[in-house]
Amino acid sequence: MLQIVRYAIKSERLKPWVKFIWYLETASNVSLNHKLLPTDNIDVIINLSDKIDYQIEKQRYRAGTVHFNGTRNKPGFIIQAGKIRVFGISFYPFGLYPFLKVPMLEFSNQLNDLELVDKRFAQKLEAAIQNTKETSEVVNVIEKALLLLLDQNTVEMKNIDLVQRFCSENKEQSINHFCEKNGLNIKTLERQCLKYAGYTPKTLVRIGRFQSASKQLIYNEENSFVELACDSGYYDQAHFIKEFQEFSGTTPGKFNKEGLTIKEHSHYAFF
């Protein structure tokens, strides 16, 4: 079982953009070949161990030392062997834009070498951890580096705030209702979501539903598919099964039997 430690963000300036920082280290050699499920998180990975490969739609990619996967609506695989020491920065779907200032649509369903996208960003993160050994201190240094990189342009922040509110409220209301409440044209919301989060509002809602359903399948096996579909916001069981298979590559019934996801092989500690 992998031991992943999650660290809460301390800086109030970072909290709107970064969910948490996490750390994974193994004492002995391991072999990972685990499924990565679609997600609206964007994780910047700082790999201090053996190389990481990703398989995305049957194509295999070798990741750079500092890299990230854009928001995903397709399953993939992470492959790594040897001793592992990795830091991750988990951003909200709209959270990476204020650091990169590049439309997130360009990175969706892709493995991205951060040094090729923003060399300064990658170098700042690498420099931050080079001379720091204690894990908790590395986390503090990463936060300080992020604060130096954060650019909160007033006009941009107004638009990102709109996407932020949509992502937090979309489970409780329809896209049409959100637009009516905020005096928005649906096409305007669509453009903003594509730019700052990488997907249309409809796709973000679908990914959010899938995340809710997959977590329940992993951690709560007692719920029936009917209950799970209802709890996660699907129209009915048939809608749930069809959409779940699209995002996971398998049916809900086979999903837990596979036991392939990284979450099913991880134990989490929180600080």
C-alpha positions in Angstrom: 0.0 0.0 0.0 1.4 3.4 -1.0 1.6 6.0 1.8 0.6 9.4 0.5 0.8 12.5 2.8 -1.4 15.5 2.0 -0.4 18.9 3.4 -3.0 21.6 3.8 -2.2 25.0 2.1 -1.2 27.6 4.7 -1.2 30.7 2.6 -4.5 32.5 2.2 -3.4 33.8 -1.2 -2.8 30.3 -2.5 -6.0 28.6 -1.1 -8.3 29.7 -3.9 -6.0 28.1 -6.5 -4.2 25.1 -4.8 -6.1 22.3 -3.1 -3.2 20.7 -1.3 0.4 19.6 -1.7 1.2 15.9 -1.4 4.2 13.7 -1.0 4.9 10.0 -1.8 8.0 8.1 -0.9 8.7 4.4 -0.8 11.4 2.7 1.4 11.9 -0.1 -1.1 11.5 -0.8 -4.8 8.0 -0.9 -6.1 6.3 -1.4 -9.5 3.4 0.9 -10.4 1.1 0.2 -13.3 -2.1 1.9 -12.1 -5.1 3.5 -13.8 -5.6 7.2 -13.6 -9.2 8.3 -13.7 -10.6 11.4 -15.3 -10.3 14.4 -13.0 -10.7 18.1 -13.0 -7.7 18.5 -10.7 -4.4 19.5 -12.3 -1.4 18.0 -10.5 2.1 19.5 -11.1 4.5 16.7 -10.3 8.1 17.1 -9.1 9.7 13.7 -9.6 12.9 13.1 -7.5 13.1 9.4 -8.3 13.2 7.1 -11.3 11.4 8.1 -14.5 7.6 8.1 -14.8 5.8 6.9 -17.9 2.2 7.6 -18.8 0.0 5.7 -21.2 -2.7 7.8 -22.7 -5.0 6.3 -25.4 -2.5 3.5 -26.1 0.4 6.0 -26.5 3.3 5.8 -24.0 5.0 9.0 -22.9 8.1 9.6 -20.7 7.6 12.5 -18.2 10.1 15.2 -17.4 11.3 15.9 -13.9 8.6 18.6 -13.4 5.5 17.9 -15.4 1.7 18.0 -15.3 -1.3 16.3 -16.8 -4.0 18.7 -17.9 -7.6 18.1 -16.9 -8.6 14.7 -18.2 -11.9 13.2 -19.5 -10.3 9.9 -20.4 -8.6 7.2 -18.3 -4.8 6.6 -18.5 -2.1 4.7 -16.8 0.9 5.7 -14.7 3.9 3.4 -14.9 7.0 3.6 -12.6 9.5 1.2 -11.1 12.1 1.5 -8.4 12.2 3.7 -5.2 9.8 6.6 -5.5 10.1 10.1 -4.1 7.6 12.5 -5.6 6.0 15.8 -4.6 2.7 16.9 -6.1 0.9 20.2 -6.2 -2.8 19.7 -6.7 -4.5 22.7 -8.3 -8.3 23.3 -8.8 -9.3 23.0 -12.5 -9.0 26.8 -12.8 -6.1 27.1 -10.4 -3.1 26.8 -12.7 -4.0 29.6 -15.0 -2.9 32.5 -12.7 0.6 30.9 -12.7 1.0 30.0 -16.4 -1.3 32.5 -18.1 -1.8 30.0 -20.9 -5.3 28.7 -21.9 -5.9 25.4 -20.1 -7.6 24.0 -23.2 -4.2 23.6 -24.7 -3.2 21.0 -22.0 -6.4 18.9 -21.7 -5.7 15.1 -21.9 -2.0 15.8 -22.4 1.2 15.1 -20.6 3.1 18.4 -20.4 6.7 19.1 -19.5 6.5 22.2 -17.3 10.0 23.4 -18.4 8.8 23.5 -22.1 5.6 25.4 -21.1 7.2 27.8 -18.5 10.9 27.4 -17.9 10.9 29.9 -15.0 8.1 28.1 -13.2 9.8 24.8 -13.4 13.2 26.2 -12.4 11.6 28.0 -9.4 10.1 24.7 -8.1 13.3 22.7 -8.7 15.4 25.4 -7.0 13.0 25.5 -4.1 13.6 21.9 -3.1 17.3 21.4 -4.0 18.8 22.3 -0.7 15.9 21.3 1.5 15.7 17.8 3.1 12.8 17.8 5.6 9.5 17.1 3.9 7.5 19.6 5.8 10.1 22.3 5.0 10.0 21.4 1.3 6.2 22.0 1.4 6.8 25.4 3.0 9.4 26.3 0.4 7.1 25.2 -2.5 4.4 27.5 -1.1 6.9 30.4 -1.1 7.9 29.6 -4.7 4.2 29.5 -5.8 3.5 32.9 -4.1 6.4 34.5 -6.1 4.9 33.1 -9.3 1.2 33.9 -8.7 -0.1 36.8 -10.9 -3.5 38.0 -9.8 -4.4 40.4 -12.7 -7.7 42.1 -11.7 -9.6 41.6 -15.0 -8.5 38.0 -15.3 -9.4 37.3 -11.7 -13.0 38.5 -12.3 -13.4 35.9 -15.1 -11.6 33.1 -13.1 -13.9 33.8 -10.1 -16.9 33.1 -12.4 -15.4 29.7 -13.3 -14.5 29.1 -9.7 -18.1 29.7 -8.6 -19.5 27.5 -11.4 -17.2 24.6 -10.4 -18.3 24.9 -6.7 -22.0 25.3 -7.4 -22.7 23.2 -10.5 -23.8 20.1 -8.4 -26.7 22.1 -7.0 -28.1 23.8 -10.1 -28.3 23.5 -13.9 -26.0 25.4 -16.2 -28.9 27.4 -17.5 -29.9 28.4 -13.9 -26.3 29.4 -13.1 -26.2 31.6 -16.2 -29.6 33.2 -15.4 -28.6 33.9 -11.8 -25.4 35.6 -12.9 -26.8 37.4 -16.0 -24.6 35.4 -18.3 -24.9 34.1 -21.9 -24.2 30.3 -22.0 -21.6 30.9 -24.7 -19.7 33.4 -22.5 -19.6 30.8 -19.6 -18.4 28.2 -22.2 -15.5 30.4 -23.4 -14.4 31.2 -19.8 -14.5 27.5 -18.8 -12.5 26.4 -21.8 -9.9 29.1 -21.2 -9.4 28.8 -17.5 -10.4 25.1 -16.8 -9.8 23.4 -20.1 -13.4 22.0 -20.7 -16.9 23.2 -21.4 -19.3 23.6 -18.5 -21.2 20.5 -19.5 -18.0 18.4 -19.5 -16.9 19.8 -16.1 -20.3 18.8 -14.7 -20.0 15.3 -16.2 -16.4 14.8 -14.8 -17.6 16.0 -11.4 -20.4 13.4 -11.4 -18.0 10.7 -12.4 -15.6 11.7 -9.6 -18.4 11.5 -7.1 -19.5 8.1 -8.3 -16.0 6.5 -8.6 -15.1 7.6 -5.1 -18.3 6.0 -3.7 -17.5 2.8 -5.6 -14.0 2.7 -4.1 -14.8 3.6 -0.6 -18.5 2.6 -0.1 -19.3 -0.8 -1.6 -22.7 -1.1 0.1 -24.6 1.4 -2.1 -26.6 -0.1 -4.9 -26.1 1.3 -8.4 -29.5 3.0 -8.2 -28.5 4.8 -4.9 -25.2 5.7 -6.3 -26.6 7.1 -9.5 -29.1 9.2 -7.5 -26.4 10.5 -5.0 -24.0 11.5 -7.8 -26.6 13.4 -9.9 -27.3 11.0 -12.7 -30.8 10.7 -14.3 -31.1 7.0 -13.7 -29.0 3.8 -13.4 -28.7 3.4 -17.2 -27.3 7.0 -17.5 -24.9 6.3 -14.7 -23.6 3.0 -16.2 -23.2 4.5 -19.7 -21.3 7.6 -18.5 -19.2 5.7 -16.0 -18.0 3.3 -18.7 -17.1 6.2 -21.0 -14.9 7.8 -18.4 -13.4 4.7 -16.7 -13.1 2.4 -19.7 -15.1 -0.3 -17.9 -18.5 -0.9 -16.3 -19.2 -0.1 -12.6 -19.6 -3.8 -11.9 -16.1 -4.6 -13.3 -14.5 -1.5 -11.8 -13.9 -2.7 -8.2 -13.0 -6.2 -9.4 -10.1 -4.7 -11.4 -8.6 -2.9 -8.5 -6.4 -0.9 -10.8 -6.7 2.7 -9.6 -4.0 4.5 -7.7 -6.6 5.3 -5.0 -7.3 1.7 -4.3 -3.6 1.1 -3.6 -3.0 4.1 -1.4 -3.3 5.1 2.2 -3.6 8.9 2.9 -2.4 10.9 5.9 -3.3 14.5 6.4 -1.4 17.4 7.8 
